[in-house]
């Protein structure tokens, strides 16, 4: 089965059982603390996440899979390259995983092909494939099946591949022998916790999504809390900081699929370029991309925050002009974030020599 999986672009597969009862207390505590933010589906699904046989009746085993997603042309020392983007506040930062094709589409189709290949060998069997698309404890299933261990940032870590990979599962009605879990290798390292720009990793293995930039820029639908906005810097879709800081990601592997190669312009575009996209352009250029799911208004919201941070840092008048072009946007969410962004340098500009109080 490993050979079939590798032919489909997967890096590793494993097998987990369906008794996840030991994970239920932690899940319930996380929900009770409100760390899921406005991801109400997390609360609604409750313990179904930890009970595969309730989600898909008849499930006896879970086949887990991981797929590396670094673009094929990723250079050595790529972490330093990514960190350097924060030193260029007018450049937009899109999380590495989101620069290529939507992983939901890629993994789901290939998991289905893997299931079909297994059926060719053993005959028809009951199955359903998932990848970040249903109430599934993906990281826990991956840990139990030997894909890696849970890092202090809660992501799965592999000694051979770091954490730059996607996870997927096939729930099956077959009694398969589970693969053994691996030991954890974080030790006393706290690099991921120290690197988080918003302090979202509130304790080892505990993330408050409400403070996570990935949550704020992708999952959160409303206004971004004002105290969080300066901390976002020029990150407009997701955040990789905890992974960039992790020493294990020196072993991260490039994908063998062209699907995750970065689309032209998503890795090094200027904020003003993205802010100029009208909705038709946004929909056209994000077709087949995970970015499309947030919609045009939230895209502009995110870019407006980054522009405000860049305007505060640089005082570049072209940034103010770009923001002013959207000051009367029909969407109230966009307008509010634009107004906030425009105000980020007004206090400073008024004090500059020759300003004559004109702000």
Rosetta silent file (secondary structure, phi, psi, omega in degrees, C-alpha in Angstrom):
SEQUENCE: XXXXXXXXXXXXXXXXXXXXXXXXXXXXXXXXXXXXXXXXXXXXXXXXXXXXXXXXXXXXXXXXXXXXXXXXXXXXXXXXXXXXXXXXXXXXXXXXXXXXXXXXXXXXXXXXXXXXXXXXXXXXXXXXXXXXXXXXXXXXXXXXXXXXXXXXXXXXXXXXXXXXXXXXXXXXXXXXXXXXXXXXXXXXXXXXXXXXXXXXXXXXXXXXXXXXXXXXXXXXXXXXXXXXXXXXXXXXXXXXXXXXXXXXXXXXXXXXXXXXXXXXXXXXXXXXXXXXXXXXXXXXXXXXXXXXXXXXXXXXXXXXXXXXXXXXXXXXXXXXXXXXXXXXXXXXXXXXXXXXXXXXXXXXXXXXXXXXXXX
SCORE:     score description
SCORE:     0.000 S_00000001
   1 L     0.000  -34.414  177.646    0.000    0.000    0.000 S_00000001
   2 H   -59.473  -39.978 -179.648    2.914    2.372    0.680 S_00000001
   3 H   -64.283  -43.258  177.806    4.033    1.943   -2.925 S_00000001
   4 H   -61.928  -40.509 -178.806    0.593    2.786   -4.297 S_00000001
   5 H   -63.944  -42.605 -178.828    0.457    5.825   -2.018 S_00000001
   6 H   -66.241  -35.423  176.537    3.835    7.112   -3.196 S_00000001
   7 H   -61.148  -27.728 -179.211    2.765    6.751   -6.817 S_00000001
   8 L   -91.919    2.470  176.657   -0.105    9.113   -5.980 S_00000001
   9 L    98.948    0.361  177.357    2.196   11.694   -4.392 S_00000001
  10 L   -79.710  149.908 -179.202    1.801   10.766   -0.730 S_00000001
  11 L   -92.595  -29.171 -176.855    4.913   10.651    1.424 S_00000001
  12 E  -163.279  146.877  169.799    3.699    8.175    4.021 S_00000001
  13 E  -129.459  157.963  178.829    0.599    6.294    5.063 S_00000001
  14 E  -148.508 -177.965  179.725   -0.316    4.637    8.338 S_00000001
  15 E  -135.176  132.880  177.250   -3.231    2.996   10.095 S_00000001
  16 E  -122.519  153.056  172.137   -4.983    4.058   13.295 S_00000001
  17 L   -78.593 -178.957 -174.950   -7.720    2.461   15.340 S_00000001
  18 L  -107.474    0.680  178.115  -11.000    4.226   16.045 S_00000001
  19 L   -88.125   97.302  179.963  -10.875    4.424   19.843 S_00000001
  20 L  -109.101   23.999 -173.682   -9.883    8.037   20.448 S_00000001
  21 H   -58.628  -31.682 -178.943  -11.563    8.282   23.850 S_00000001
  22 H   -68.309  -16.609  178.733   -8.342    9.391   25.547 S_00000001
  23 H   -89.444  -10.462 -174.649   -8.374   12.529   23.361 S_00000001
  24 H   -65.063  -44.266 -179.773  -11.900   13.540   24.365 S_00000001
  25 H   -57.866  -42.572  179.729  -11.075   15.382   27.641 S_00000001
  26 H   -64.080  -39.830  178.199   -8.556   17.623   25.902 S_00000001
  27 H   -64.116  -44.924 -179.557  -10.984   18.417   23.110 S_00000001
  28 H   -64.173  -39.154  179.193  -13.753   19.263   25.568 S_00000001
  29 H   -65.658  -42.590  179.768  -11.443   21.495   27.615 S_00000001
  30 H   -60.360  -43.445  178.125  -10.269   23.351   24.506 S_00000001
  31 H   -66.737  -42.568 -178.454  -13.863   24.007   23.496 S_00000001
  32 H   -62.353  -31.770  178.963  -14.880   25.012   27.031 S_00000001
  33 L   -79.376   -5.659  178.859  -12.112   27.629   27.092 S_00000001
  34 L    76.026   15.844 -176.545  -13.470   29.126   23.887 S_00000001
  35 L   -68.904  -10.631  178.580  -10.172   28.621   22.079 S_00000001
  36 L   -82.964   -5.439  177.635  -12.046   27.672   18.904 S_00000001
  37 L    60.716 -130.389 -178.963  -13.236   31.282   18.511 S_00000001
  38 L   -94.638   15.802  175.293  -16.019   31.613   15.965 S_00000001
  39 L   -80.883   72.384 -171.543  -15.413   28.183   14.463 S_00000001
  40 H   -62.695  -25.048  178.475  -18.860   27.173   15.700 S_00000001
  41 H   -62.334  -27.587  177.251  -18.775   23.927   13.757 S_00000001
  42 H   -62.573  -43.676  179.276  -16.131   22.735   16.213 S_00000001
  43 H   -70.557  -41.539 -175.891  -18.628   23.086   19.050 S_00000001
  44 H   -63.119  -39.191 -178.392  -21.545   21.758   17.021 S_00000001
  45 H   -78.461  -24.619  175.337  -19.766   18.557   16.081 S_00000001
  46 H    51.172 -131.939 -173.238  -18.503   18.055   19.625 S_00000001
  47 H   -76.840   -3.304  176.703  -17.188   14.590   20.386 S_00000001
  48 H   -59.014  -27.584  177.691  -18.043   13.240   16.952 S_00000001
  49 H   -60.811  -34.650 -176.918  -14.503   14.315   16.041 S_00000001
  50 H   -94.776    7.625 -176.689  -13.126   11.769   18.456 S_00000001
  51 L  -131.975   78.384 -177.034  -15.546    9.012   17.432 S_00000001
  52 H   -52.865  -36.020 -177.603  -14.887    7.936   13.832 S_00000001
  53 H   -72.133  -16.316  173.206  -17.511    5.181   13.965 S_00000001
  54 H   -83.650  -36.496  178.894  -20.180    7.793   14.758 S_00000001
  55 H   -67.930  -45.653  178.356  -19.140   10.014   11.869 S_00000001
  56 L  -128.391   94.372 -178.774  -19.083    7.106    9.417 S_00000001
  57 L   -53.359  136.912 -179.716  -21.001    4.111   10.791 S_00000001
  58 L    96.710   -7.571 -179.649  -19.168    0.872   10.214 S_00000001
  59 L   -66.965  130.698 -179.409  -15.705    2.406   10.388 S_00000001
  60 L  -116.322  -32.332 -179.790  -13.232   -0.025   11.938 S_00000001
  61 E  -141.442  161.955  176.388   -9.880    1.497   10.946 S_00000001
  62 E  -126.672  121.244  172.261   -8.525    4.777    9.603 S_00000001
  63 E   -85.822  122.899  179.169   -5.850    4.944    6.908 S_00000001
  64 E  -104.976  151.921 -179.545   -3.872    8.157    7.410 S_00000001
  65 E  -143.185  149.109  171.371   -1.746    9.887    4.805 S_00000001
  66 E  -128.024  149.599 -178.519    0.574   12.845    4.611 S_00000001
  67 E  -137.308  120.022  178.960    1.647   14.810    1.557 S_00000001
  68 E   -63.822  147.021 -177.509    4.556   17.256    1.485 S_00000001
  69 L  -128.475    1.153  175.261    3.695   20.682    0.095 S_00000001
  70 E   -59.757  135.974  177.772    6.860   22.754   -0.237 S_00000001
  71 L   -56.453  150.334 -176.106    7.140   23.851   -3.900 S_00000001
  72 L   -59.220  -29.775 -177.003    9.566   21.784   -5.975 S_00000001
  73 L   -94.415   16.985  179.338   11.904   24.767   -6.468 S_00000001
  74 L   -60.952  124.127 -176.736   12.195   25.578   -2.750 S_00000001
  75 L   -81.875  163.725  171.240   15.844   26.553   -2.161 S_00000001
  76 L   -61.592  145.529 -178.538   18.056   25.521    0.720 S_00000001
  77 L    72.604   25.853 -176.805   17.678   27.968    3.571 S_00000001
  78 H   -61.686  -27.826  179.596   14.088   28.717    2.579 S_00000001
  79 H   -62.120  -42.580  179.391   13.175   29.614    6.161 S_00000001
  80 H   -63.256  -36.973  177.219   15.518   32.618    6.108 S_00000001
  81 H   -62.050  -42.739  179.284   13.972   33.701    2.812 S_00000001
  82 H   -68.005  -41.575  177.927   10.519   33.575    4.358 S_00000001
  83 H   -59.963  -35.044 -176.140   11.611   35.443    7.483 S_00000001
  84 H   -64.679  -21.795  179.892   13.087   38.180    5.291 S_00000001
  85 H   -63.189  -29.151  178.794    9.626   39.014    3.937 S_00000001
  86 H   -68.376  -19.753  178.771    8.767   40.544    7.311 S_00000001
  87 H   -84.632   -3.493  177.986   11.554   43.078    6.735 S_00000001
  88 L  -119.513   82.517 -169.589    9.787   44.330    3.604 S_00000001
  89 L   -61.803  -17.663  179.617    6.518   45.695    5.018 S_00000001
  90 L   -88.217   -3.887  178.049    5.087   46.613    1.611 S_00000001
  91 E   -93.109  136.536 -179.132    5.349   43.002    0.411 S_00000001
  92 L   -83.686  136.437  177.052    2.365   40.721    1.037 S_00000001
  93 E  -107.797  117.351  172.750    2.972   37.442    2.855 S_00000001
  94 E  -107.667  132.093 -179.650    0.780   34.501    1.872 S_00000001
  95 L   -52.044  142.342 -174.541    1.332   31.285    3.814 S_00000001
  96 H   -54.057  -42.929 -174.698    3.471   28.810    1.863 S_00000001
  97 H   -64.404  -22.722 -173.827    0.764   26.135    1.724 S_00000001
  98 H   -96.168    6.794 -177.423   -1.697   28.539    0.074 S_00000001
  99 L   -85.320  -12.250  179.739    0.467   29.618   -2.851 S_00000001
 100 L  -112.736 -148.390 -177.515   -0.468   26.622   -4.993 S_00000001
 101 L   -74.763  151.864  179.194   -3.570   24.605   -5.712 S_00000001
 102 L   -58.319  117.843 -175.974   -6.228   24.053   -3.056 S_00000001
 103 H   -64.594  -27.280  177.899   -5.007   21.060   -1.069 S_00000001
 104 H   -55.966  -46.170 -177.204   -8.575   19.937   -0.354 S_00000001
 105 H   -66.990  -43.430 -175.764   -9.040   19.167   -4.038 S_00000001
 106 H   -66.567  -52.119 -175.733   -5.648   17.526   -4.493 S_00000001
 107 H   -67.787  -42.828 -175.312   -5.691   15.258   -1.461 S_00000001
 108 H   -61.476  -43.428 -178.817   -9.328   14.227   -1.643 S_00000001
 109 H   -66.722  -36.878 -178.212   -9.065   13.069   -5.265 S_00000001
 110 H   -78.107  -30.952  172.946   -5.842   11.182   -4.609 S_00000001
 111 H   -65.089  -39.502  177.945   -7.159    9.569   -1.428 S_00000001
 112 H   -63.742  -40.266  178.016  -10.121    8.368   -3.457 S_00000001
 113 H   -64.760  -36.384  177.553   -7.757    6.935   -6.076 S_00000001
 114 H   -64.568  -43.089  177.914   -5.840    5.148   -3.339 S_00000001
 115 H   -61.479  -39.676  178.843   -9.074    3.606   -2.043 S_00000001
 116 H   -66.184  -36.350  178.599   -9.950    2.502   -5.558 S_00000001
 117 H   -66.186  -39.881  177.453   -6.517    0.918   -5.956 S_00000001
 118 H   -63.768  -41.318 -179.675   -7.000   -1.013   -2.716 S_00000001
 119 H   -63.242  -33.311  177.492  -10.444   -2.161   -3.915 S_00000001
 120 H   -62.639  -31.199 -175.883   -8.879   -3.489   -7.109 S_00000001
 121 H   -84.730  -41.302 -171.944   -6.685   -5.681   -4.959 S_00000001
 122 H  -114.383   -8.409 -176.124   -9.097   -6.917   -2.272 S_00000001
 123 L   101.527  170.117 -176.929  -12.559   -6.204   -3.677 S_00000001
 124 L   -58.654  143.461  175.769  -15.161   -3.558   -2.771 S_00000001
 125 L  -150.312  158.602  179.867  -15.138   -2.177    0.772 S_00000001
 126 L   -77.456  134.097  179.901  -16.815    0.698    2.622 S_00000001
 127 E  -160.719  157.216  170.007  -14.796    3.895    2.807 S_00000001
 128 E  -145.107  136.744 -178.309  -14.885    7.713    2.924 S_00000001
 129 E  -102.133  142.305  179.279  -11.984   10.067    2.332 S_00000001
 130 E  -137.215  151.029  166.055  -11.402   13.296    4.251 S_00000001
 131 L  -154.425  101.641  178.595   -8.888   16.103    4.357 S_00000001
 132 L    52.810   37.367 -171.309   -9.659   18.994    6.674 S_00000001
 133 L  -134.145    7.851 -177.309  -13.251   18.691    5.485 S_00000001
 134 L  -160.026  169.027  178.102  -15.221   16.991    8.279 S_00000001
 135 L   -70.577   83.294 -176.773  -15.204   16.577   12.070 S_00000001
 136 L  -128.409  133.335  174.462  -12.036   14.499   12.137 S_00000001
 137 L   -82.739   75.154 -171.768   -9.192   14.646   14.679 S_00000001
 138 H   -58.950  -49.643 -176.019   -6.632   14.616   11.904 S_00000001
 139 H   -65.267  -37.611  179.174   -3.521   15.400   13.917 S_00000001
 140 H   -67.120  -42.845  176.598   -4.405   12.880   16.617 S_00000001
 141 H   -62.549  -40.736  178.411   -5.058   10.138   14.070 S_00000001
 142 H   -63.170  -42.680  179.016   -1.781   11.007   12.340 S_00000001
 143 H   -61.536  -47.258 -176.614    0.089   10.835   15.653 S_00000001
 144 H   -64.834  -27.193 -176.604   -1.408    7.487   16.604 S_00000001
 145 L   -96.120    9.306  173.420   -0.557    5.992   13.227 S_00000001
 146 L    87.177   12.342  177.299    3.108    6.991   13.302 S_00000001
 147 L   -69.749  -22.765 -179.202    3.076    9.963   10.944 S_00000001
 148 L   163.737 -167.619  176.379    4.857   11.969   13.628 S_00000001
 149 E  -116.936  165.473  179.203    4.376   13.476   17.067 S_00000001
 150 E   -84.324  119.888  175.212    2.453   16.561   18.158 S_00000001
 151 L   -73.177  172.705 -179.792    4.717   19.579   18.462 S_00000001
 152 L   -67.483  -17.424  174.595    4.136   22.250   21.077 S_00000001
 153 L   -87.233    3.240  178.128    2.372   24.256   18.363 S_00000001
 154 L    81.215   -9.448  177.582   -0.023   21.245   18.058 S_00000001
 155 L   -75.848  159.085  178.615    1.032   20.443   14.486 S_00000001
 156 E   -81.932  133.504 -178.998    2.342   17.007   13.586 S_00000001
 157 E  -118.065  136.996  177.298    6.139   16.813   13.336 S_00000001
 158 E  -120.074  139.514  177.499    8.206   14.214   11.502 S_00000001
 159 L   -65.533  -25.336 -177.760   11.931   13.653   11.906 S_00000001
 160 L   -93.972  -16.228 -170.923   12.110   13.102    8.137 S_00000001
 161 L  -142.994    9.544 -178.669    9.830   15.906    6.978 S_00000001
 162 E    60.391 -130.887 -179.261    9.303   18.546    9.660 S_00000001
 163 L  -131.265    7.775 -175.041    5.721   19.813    9.552 S_00000001
 164 L   -86.122   66.148  179.196    5.326   21.173    6.026 S_00000001
 165 E  -150.247  158.252  175.419    2.782   18.615    4.901 S_00000001
 166 E   -95.265  157.120  177.178   -0.968   18.076    4.587 S_00000001
 167 E  -117.192  148.420  175.918   -2.902   15.290    6.270 S_00000001
 168 E  -148.681  163.413 -176.683   -5.715   13.149    4.927 S_00000001
 169 E  -141.643  151.713  168.195   -7.672   10.092    6.010 S_00000001
 170 E  -124.146  113.114  174.372   -9.687    7.219    4.605 S_00000001
 171 E   -78.625  127.271 -175.557  -12.247    5.805    7.027 S_00000001
 172 E  -130.094  155.792  176.634  -12.643    2.114    6.171 S_00000001
 173 L   -96.431   27.119  179.032  -14.752   -0.835    7.305 S_00000001
 174 L  -105.778  141.279  175.084  -11.703   -3.090    7.239 S_00000001
 175 L   -85.559   98.027 -178.204   -9.908   -4.391   10.336 S_00000001
 176 L  -106.266  150.485  178.525   -6.338   -3.302    9.587 S_00000001
 177 L   -72.489  121.023 -179.853   -3.284   -3.678   11.801 S_00000001
 178 L   -63.133  147.095  172.563   -2.456   -0.251   13.310 S_00000001
 179 L   -87.849  151.506 -172.601    0.987    1.182   12.662 S_00000001
 180 L   -77.621  141.091  174.310    3.018    2.131   15.712 S_00000001
 181 L   -70.045  165.541  178.479    3.277    5.740   16.908 S_00000001
 182 L  -109.124  162.159  178.883    6.672    7.415   17.178 S_00000001
 183 L   -78.813  156.359  179.794    8.264    9.099   20.166 S_00000001
 184 L   -81.279  148.987 -177.603    8.244   12.883   20.568 S_00000001
 185 L  -136.918   38.978  174.535   11.434   14.838   19.929 S_00000001
 186 L   -89.244  -31.938 -179.366   10.718   18.432   20.975 S_00000001
 187 L    57.774 -135.662 -178.626   12.470   18.154   24.320 S_00000001
 188 L   -89.725    1.808 -178.234   12.881   21.518   26.006 S_00000001
 189 L   -62.331  134.910  176.146   12.700   23.435   22.722 S_00000001
 190 L  -129.932   25.996 -175.474   10.141   26.252   22.734 S_00000001
 191 H   -57.186  -40.987 -179.042   11.078   27.933   19.445 S_00000001
 192 H   -64.395  -41.688 -179.599    7.539   27.730   18.043 S_00000001
 193 H   -66.394  -42.402 -179.031    6.045   29.302   21.164 S_00000001
 194 H   -66.616  -30.733 -175.155    8.670   32.042   21.257 S_00000001
 195 H   -82.438  -21.408 -174.758    8.174   32.864   17.568 S_00000001
 196 L   -59.722  119.206 -173.716    4.380   33.227   17.601 S_00000001
 197 L   -69.138  -17.755 -177.217    3.798   36.951   16.969 S_00000001
 198 L  -114.988    1.374 -177.870    0.518   37.049   18.891 S_00000001
 199 L    68.688   30.975 -177.002    1.198   34.626   21.737 S_00000001
 200 L   -71.591  -25.874  177.199   -1.453   32.248   20.414 S_00000001
 201 E   -84.762   88.729 -169.144    0.416   29.181   21.706 S_00000001
 202 E   -75.009  -19.074  177.089   -0.675   29.827   25.284 S_00000001
 203 E  -163.112  161.386  176.873    0.962   26.665   26.636 S_00000001
 204 L   -53.944  128.772  178.628    2.708   23.639   25.163 S_00000001
 205 L    68.436   22.268 -178.752    0.201   21.799   22.964 S_00000001
 206 E  -140.033  113.319 -178.343   -2.456   24.471   23.560 S_00000001
 207 E  -115.392  129.008  172.820   -3.400   27.083   20.917 S_00000001
 208 L   -91.309  101.914 -175.351   -5.937   29.852   21.389 S_00000001
 209 H   -57.550  -28.695 -177.022   -7.231   30.206   17.836 S_00000001
 210 H   -62.804  -18.633  178.828   -8.642   33.655   18.647 S_00000001
 211 H  -105.907   -1.889 -175.188   -5.077   34.979   18.748 S_00000001
 212 L   -85.231  130.267 -178.259   -3.760   32.989   15.779 S_00000001
 213 H   -64.967  -33.524  175.951   -3.115   34.972   12.597 S_00000001
 214 H   -61.341  -43.791  177.125   -4.116   31.995   10.464 S_00000001
 215 H   -63.631  -47.435 -175.003   -7.494   31.967   12.200 S_00000001
 216 H   -63.449  -37.193 -176.232   -7.916   35.740   12.032 S_00000001
 217 H   -88.209  -15.167 -174.294   -7.107   36.006    8.323 S_00000001
 218 H  -121.053  -55.170 -173.992   -8.946   32.874    7.158 S_00000001
 219 H   -83.425  -32.141 -174.848  -11.563   31.511    9.557 S_00000001
 220 L   -77.762  125.204 -173.643  -12.675   34.730   11.250 S_00000001
 221 L   -92.953  -23.438 -173.220  -15.441   36.438    9.297 S_00000001
 222 L   -95.573 -153.829  179.066  -15.880   39.722   11.140 S_00000001
 223 L   -69.691  137.353  176.351  -13.713   42.624   12.173 S_00000001
 224 L   -76.248  128.314  179.976  -10.211   41.703   13.262 S_00000001
 225 L   -51.187  135.296 -173.573   -9.698   42.847   16.878 S_00000001
 226 H   -60.343  -34.171 -178.666   -7.781   46.114   16.839 S_00000001
 227 H   -69.468  -18.222  179.220   -5.158   44.914   19.293 S_00000001
 228 H   -86.669  -24.201 -171.327   -4.311   42.078   16.905 S_00000001
 229 H   -60.778  -47.399  178.992   -3.917   44.195   13.791 S_00000001
 230 H   -62.406  -28.925 -177.970   -0.422   45.640   14.387 S_00000001
 231 H   -73.394  -18.549  179.756    0.825   42.141   15.262 S_00000001
 232 H   -73.728  -21.053 -178.317   -0.234   40.830   11.840 S_00000001
 233 L    51.897 -124.131 -177.889    2.402   42.994   10.124 S_00000001
 234 L  -108.004   23.108  176.785    2.241   42.171    6.379 S_00000001
 235 E   -83.771  119.071 -175.048    0.757   38.672    6.725 S_00000001
 236 E  -112.188  -14.244  177.836   -2.456   38.632    4.688 S_00000001
 237 E  -152.986  101.093 -179.575   -3.347   34.932    4.469 S_00000001
 238 L    80.816  179.274  179.405   -2.182   32.542    7.139 S_00000001
 239 L  -154.398  133.659 -178.534    1.011   32.570    9.171 S_00000001
 240 L  -110.458    5.170 -167.647    4.000   30.224    9.073 S_00000001
 241 H   -56.421  -43.546 -178.300    6.080   31.659   11.914 S_00000001
 242 H   -64.876  -30.454  178.558    5.807   28.732   14.323 S_00000001
 243 H   -79.881  -35.908  178.497    6.862   26.380   11.523 S_00000001
 244 H   -63.695  -32.842 -177.224    9.658   28.621   10.277 S_00000001
 245 L   -81.661  -15.305 -174.880   11.121   28.665   13.783 S_00000001
 246 L   -73.810  122.160 -179.868   10.956   24.900   14.250 S_00000001
 247 H   -59.479  -27.589 -177.740   14.394   23.255   13.908 S_00000001
 248 H   -68.362  -18.308 -178.680   12.805   20.107   12.485 S_00000001
 249 H   -77.921    2.313  168.104   11.737   21.929    9.355 S_00000001
 250 H   -68.755  -14.315  177.881   15.294   21.865    8.076 S_00000001
 251 H  -101.324    5.540  179.452   14.197   18.375    7.007 S_00000001
 252 L   -59.041  140.476 -173.744   11.011   19.552    5.262 S_00000001
 253 L  -108.664  143.205  174.607   10.694   17.942    1.851 S_00000001
 254 E   -70.404  151.166  177.671    9.524   19.439   -1.461 S_00000001
 255 L   -71.863  150.713  174.694    6.378   18.034   -2.994 S_00000001
 256 L   -94.323    5.442  179.382    6.640   15.693   -5.953 S_00000001
 257 L  -109.355  139.496  177.967    3.444   17.190   -7.366 S_00000001
 258 H   -72.182  -12.483 -177.550    3.329   20.374   -9.454 S_00000001
 259 H   -56.481  -32.735 -174.378    0.005   21.271   -7.792 S_00000001
 260 H   -98.434    7.468  170.547    1.785   22.976   -4.909 S_00000001
 261 L   -63.135  141.621 -176.062    4.203   25.036   -6.982 S_00000001
 262 L   -66.705  134.124  173.835    3.625   28.690   -6.159 S_00000001
 263 L   -67.804  146.215 -179.370    1.382   30.586   -8.533 S_00000001
 264 L   -56.175  128.325  174.946    3.075   33.521  -10.191 S_00000001
 265 L    92.500  -14.726 -177.793    2.866   36.614   -8.024 S_00000001
 266 L   -82.621  -17.014 -176.418    1.655   35.003   -4.806 S_00000001
 267 L   -94.854  -19.640 -173.819    5.091   34.735   -3.225 S_00000001
 268 L  -145.867   26.830 -177.769    6.453   38.230   -3.740 S_00000001
 269 L   -79.962  155.785  176.105    3.644   40.630   -4.703 S_00000001
 270 E   -83.300  148.879  179.981    3.224   44.106   -3.271 S_00000001
 271 H   -57.576  -40.710 -177.468    0.275   44.865   -1.024 S_00000001
 272 H   -64.504  -28.805  177.840   -0.955   47.637   -3.309 S_00000001
 273 H   -65.368  -48.697 -179.735   -1.129   45.120   -6.159 S_00000001
 274 H   -67.144  -34.480 -177.558   -3.458   42.818   -4.228 S_00000001
 275 H   -70.518  -20.188 -179.395   -5.512   45.738   -2.911 S_00000001
 276 L   -82.494  -11.484 -179.958   -6.246   46.867   -6.466 S_00000001
 277 L   -63.811  126.628  168.756   -7.991   43.601   -7.360 S_00000001
 278 L   -82.781  177.159 -173.935  -11.698   44.021   -7.968 S_00000001
 279 H   -63.246  -39.048  179.829  -13.950   41.076   -7.186 S_00000001
 280 H   -62.391  -41.018  178.614  -13.859   39.679  -10.719 S_00000001
 281 H   -66.167  -43.202  178.170  -10.055   39.740  -10.698 S_00000001
 282 H   -57.730  -47.562 -178.341   -9.958   38.139   -7.261 S_00000001
 283 H   -65.967  -37.320 -178.789  -12.236   35.302   -8.358 S_00000001
 284 H   -69.804  -44.552 -174.036  -10.321   34.763  -11.590 S_00000001
 285 H   -82.790  -12.319  177.492   -6.841   34.734  -10.061 S_00000001
 286 L  -108.993   10.870  178.245   -7.786   32.616   -7.053 S_00000001
 287 L   -60.939  129.888 -178.117   -9.703   29.957   -8.979 S_00000001
 288 L    76.874    6.640 -179.166   -8.608   26.555   -7.673 S_00000001
 289 L  -107.356  149.046  175.580   -6.749   28.232   -4.790 S_00000001
 290 H   -64.799  -21.483 -178.077   -7.546   27.914   -1.078 S_00000001
 291 H   -62.183  -30.787 -173.791   -7.499   31.724   -0.898 S_00000001
 292 H   -60.474  -27.373 -174.371  -10.778   31.942   -2.764 S_00000001
 293 H   -64.202  -21.681 -178.321  -12.753   30.577    0.166 S_00000001
 294 H   -83.567  -15.968  179.089  -12.446   33.804    2.195 S_00000001
 295 H    81.150  164.086 -173.442  -14.079   35.936   -0.497 S_00000001
 296 H   -67.042  -41.429 -176.481  -13.136   39.343   -1.848 S_00000001
 297 H   -63.298  -43.949  179.855  -14.278   41.463    1.113 S_00000001
 298 H   -70.726  -30.405  173.366  -12.210   39.529    3.666 S_00000001
 299 H   -60.130  -49.149  178.824   -9.269   39.587    1.257 S_00000001
 300 H   -64.573  -37.807  176.371   -9.472   43.384    1.166 S_00000001
 301 H   -55.866  -49.290 -178.073   -9.910   43.448    4.964 S_00000001
 302 H   -64.154  -44.088 -178.486   -6.672   41.522    5.431 S_00000001
 303 H   -68.053  -34.920  178.185   -4.718   43.568    2.914 S_00000001
 304 H   -61.242  -42.673  177.679   -6.019   46.813    4.430 S_00000001
 305 H   -60.568  -46.160  179.920   -4.609   45.824    7.820 S_00000001
 306 H   -63.654  -39.289  176.965   -1.237   45.017    6.262 S_00000001
 307 H   -63.276  -39.791  177.595   -1.278   48.311    4.347 S_00000001
 308 H   -62.017  -41.198  178.328   -2.002   50.158    7.587 S_00000001
 309 H   -66.420  -39.450  178.320    0.965   48.495    9.232 S_00000001
 310 H   -69.189  -38.476  177.831    3.186   49.310    6.256 S_00000001
 311 H   -62.114  -41.785  178.014    1.898   52.910    6.157 S_00000001
 312 H   -65.183  -38.997 -175.381    2.771   53.287    9.836 S_00000001
 313 H   -77.197  -34.248 -170.642    6.235   51.796    9.298 S_00000001
 314 H  -113.541  -28.980 -175.145    7.256   53.577    6.094 S_00000001
 315 L    69.761   16.343 -179.596    5.109   56.648    5.539 S_00000001
 316 L   -68.368  119.298 -175.329    5.062   55.827    1.821 S_00000001
 317 H   -63.591  -25.175  179.932    2.352   58.028    0.312 S_00000001
 318 H   -66.078  -27.930  177.177    1.473   55.422   -2.320 S_00000001
 319 H   -69.478  -41.698  178.384    0.158   53.217    0.485 S_00000001
 320 H   -64.765  -39.724  178.527   -2.110   55.969    1.721 S_00000001
 321 H   -62.205  -41.546  179.057   -3.344   56.566   -1.813 S_00000001
 322 H   -62.445  -44.925  179.706   -4.159   52.890   -2.218 S_00000001
 323 H   -63.395  -43.127 -178.623   -6.086   52.847    1.039 S_00000001
 324 H   -61.511  -27.571 -179.589   -7.952   56.044    0.173 S_00000001
 325 L   -66.607  -18.314 -179.425   -9.148   54.415   -3.044 S_00000001
 326 L  -112.436   10.097 -175.056  -11.217   51.990   -0.954 S_00000001
 327 L   -62.541  -26.848 -179.962  -12.382   54.458    1.725 S_00000001
 328 L  -108.315   26.617 -179.315  -15.919   54.437    0.325 S_00000001
 329 L   -57.213  141.684 -177.016  -16.098   50.708   -0.358 S_00000001
 330 L   -65.841  -20.125 -179.544  -19.686   49.426   -0.199 S_00000001
 331 L   -89.629  124.481 -176.536  -18.814   46.753    2.351 S_00000001
 332 H   -62.570  -33.708  179.774  -18.767   48.109    5.920 S_00000001
 333 H   -62.447  -44.369  178.944  -16.143   45.558    6.983 S_00000001
 334 H   -65.596  -47.224 -177.979  -13.730   46.826    4.351 S_00000001
 335 H   -56.734  -44.275 -176.588  -14.459   50.495    5.104 S_00000001
 336 H   -63.392  -41.944 -179.210  -13.802   50.070    8.820 S_00000001
 337 H   -72.106  -32.356  175.714  -10.425   48.401    8.278 S_00000001
 338 H   -65.319  -45.062  179.759   -9.431   50.999    5.667 S_00000001
 339 H   -62.013  -41.218  176.343  -10.245   53.822    8.076 S_00000001
 340 H   -60.377  -44.965 -177.611   -8.196   52.147   10.781 S_00000001
 341 H   -62.870  -42.858  179.776   -5.312   51.709    8.364 S_00000001
 342 H   -62.871  -30.032 -177.617   -5.414   55.328    7.238 S_00000001
 343 L   -80.132   -6.031 -173.267   -5.262   56.457   10.855 S_00000001
 344 L   -68.904  -21.136  179.704   -2.089   54.516   11.592 S_00000001
 345 L  -119.304   -0.168 -175.973    0.226   57.337   10.609 S_00000001
 346 H   -60.263  -41.017  179.738   -1.937   60.397   11.147 S_00000001
 347 H   -63.639  -35.089 -177.925   -0.549   60.998   14.627 S_00000001
 348 H   -78.738  -41.732 -177.672    2.983   60.764   13.284 S_00000001
 349 H   -63.108  -36.021 -178.990    2.402   62.773   10.113 S_00000001
 350 L   -64.818  -24.838 -176.428    0.944   65.672   12.073 S_00000001
 351 L   -93.283   -6.950 -177.126    4.158   65.936   14.045 S_00000001
 352 L   -73.409  144.209  176.823    6.505   65.852   11.076 S_00000001
 353 L   -54.582  132.968  177.823    8.322   69.074   10.143 S_00000001
 354 L    85.176   -0.563 -178.409    6.424   70.971    7.490 S_00000001
 355 L   -73.357  -26.454 -179.912    3.185   69.088    8.026 S_00000001
 356 L    53.992   29.334  177.164    1.464   72.284    9.271 S_00000001
 357 L    75.374    6.796  179.559   -0.987   70.050   11.064 S_00000001
 358 L   -84.703  118.624 -174.984   -2.323   68.611    7.800 S_00000001
 359 L  -119.611    0.000    0.000   -3.075   64.929    8.434 S_00000001
